[in-house]
């Protein structure tokens, strides 16, 4: 979490979605999030990558759960 004027910036880093509880907790602890930087990429095959990386649908749900006003997707090496 980066506290900044105008609201916090949540840098998720590199993680899977799991049950979404992490994102609910962030919303509870930081109700004025301005921006969530969410990792999307290297998510297939799901059976292997789901614990490490979110797919696009999970990233959208993480955005909804954390309550940020805006989101930006990121991931190293996802796009050529």
N, C-alpha and C positions, 0 to 999 in steps of 0.2 A: 504494500500500500504506500502510495506517495501522497502525502497531504499537500494540497496546493490551493491557492486562492481560487475560489469558484467551485470547489469540490474535489474530492479525492480521485486519484487515478489508481486503478487496480490493475497491476501487472501480474497476470496469472502465471506466466512462465511457461512451463511445458508440463502438462498434466492431462489425465483422462477425466471424464465427467463423473464416473462412479454413480452414486445415487443422487448427486446434486446437493448434498448437505453442505458441502464447503461453500457453495455459492449462496445458499440461504443464510448461512452464518455471516458471510461478508455483508450481505444486505442488512442484517440485524445490527452488526457492529459498526457499520459505516453507511448510514442511511442517505447521505448526500453525495453519492458517487457521480462524478462527472463523466468518467470514461473507464471502460473496461478493455484492456488489451488481451484478447482471447486467442489461444493457439488453435489453429485449424490446419491439419495437414499430416501426411504420413500416417493415415488412419486405416489403411487397408493392408492386409486382411483384418477384419474386425476381431476375429477370435484371438489374434495375436497382438494387435495394437490397441485394443480398447482401454487397457489399463494405463497406457502412456499418452495417448493422443485422442483428442476430440474430433468427431466428424462434424460436418457443417450443421446438421440438425442439433447435435449436442451443444455446439457453440452458441447457437441461437437460444436454446433453452437456458444455458448458463447466463447469457446476457439478460434474459427475462428474470431469472431467479436472483441475480445479484443486484438488480434495480438501478443499474447505471443509466444515465441519460443517453449515452452514445457508446458504441463499441467499434473497435478496429481489430480485424483478424490479423494474426501474424504466425509465422513459423519459418524457421531457417530451412532453406533448401527445398521448400515446397514447390516453387515455380522455377523453371529454367529461365 
